[in-house]
Amino acid sequence: MSHTVVFRRGRIHDPANGIDGAIGDLWVRGDRIVEPQSQADVAVDLDGLVVMPGGIDLHSHVAGPKVAVGRRMQRPSPAGSPAAVPTIHATGSLYAALGYTTVFDAAITPAAARLAHQELAELPVLDRGIYVLAADDEEVVRSLAGGSAEARARMVADRVHASRAWGVKVANPGGNRFWKAGRRGDHRDLDEPLPGVPLSGREMLARLAAAVDDLKLPHRLHVHTINLGLPGNWRTTLETMQAFDGLPAHLAHIQFHSYLGGDADETTFGSGVEPLVSWFNEHPELSLDVGQVLFGGTMAMTGDALAAEHLASVTGMPWSAHDGYLEGGCGVLPVTYREKSLIHAWQWAVGLEWFLSAADPWRVVLSTDHPNGAHFTAYPTLMRLLGDEAFRREAFARLHPVVQRKSPLASLTREYSLNELAIITRAAPARLAGLPHKGHLGVGADADLTIYRPSADLSQMFAMPARVYKAGVLVAEDGHLRDHTPGAALVAR
Ligand SMILES: [Zn+2]
């Protein structure tokens, strides 16, 4: 007989079950939430404390070869801050202390999947999964160009199975093929045929989304579209949203794909969120994570060699592209975001504009595209920026003056409630990842609980949960790890 624990009188935020701060009890037996029992082995008093399901990071970079390269390339972090690219052990420890209990690595090539799984087997506490970069693989590309729908689905299934992946990712459809053919990081059209194969980026996206849908994989196609980071890329992002023809798709780090501008003159750079969010709000089959930029030093890493080489060329930083050897592409380089930089200030404002103008939080996921936009340990600061307008205004007033004058963010007064913050950090990512036993606190759910001390300072509240339970086990308390046991690998069948 498993151990039964009752958590008494917590203030419960469980948006998936329509509970918005009601005081109640939660019963846990073993690793699951159960119906109220006649008696408990242990009672835990939660008077005055807030309870949410464990956090779920739908898009992060925590393992595999490019993360390893990032660890070697990083500069020393300021005293007291974690490494920009932590070791696998520090990654799990920091996530768990923050109240996160599940993480997905968003970009692993099929050839690197074994290595990534080996590394992830040592990730403390969190359940974890990977999205496989299937679309750089030569056989998959040929099948997408010429095969039947059935053959394409079989080919994608084969890569998912061989990689023990949870989902399928496409990073810059066809981009690495262009890069290997000598193309560099200028603006590309979604309809341009890929070198050496009768297939456009648009066709690749539509056919991959159809294959993922045919296979009934738990997570919809995870899309990093073309022209990441380039001025004027909002047009190809809108075309991307339109390419799926009603099929579900998840747009990753949308912030990096939502810019105005069209030439080398940086004064034309700006926010392209408005036309994109109008389309997004009307199309319930689409979801996204934001990839928020926060100021400070970090490490850029992507499966998109074109974007990374372009960033290296404009910043003058050394970069690595070694996943090109793994039938993929990648780029890793250090980056520092500054408030007074026109471009960086726009990136910050564009991300927040997305959060505050996307109408349905169930299709929006909090992310910084760790470590690209910021380290995941900065999530509490981001949550305060969303939930505390006065705090956001103070930060806005420090930005480059042109952005203060022009950004639509200046007129957005929305504040996220605690339940909305719980949606974008747990309930929505669980639903979008296809994890019915996570992201909520109903009977049968995993007993992954994060218990916070409420505070008017949301960044303080979310930075240090009082207690974190994973599968019913106390794993962290006031920032200290109590249990290092690795979680489970999430593998699609
Ligand atoms: Zn990413």
Boltz pocket constraint, residues with backbone or C-beta under 6 A from the ligand:
constraints:
  - pocket:
      binder: B
      contacts: [[A, 59], [A, 60], [A, 61], [A, 106], [A, 107], [A, 252], [A, 253], [A, 301], [A, 302], [A, 369], [A, 370], [A, 372]]
      max_distance: 6.0
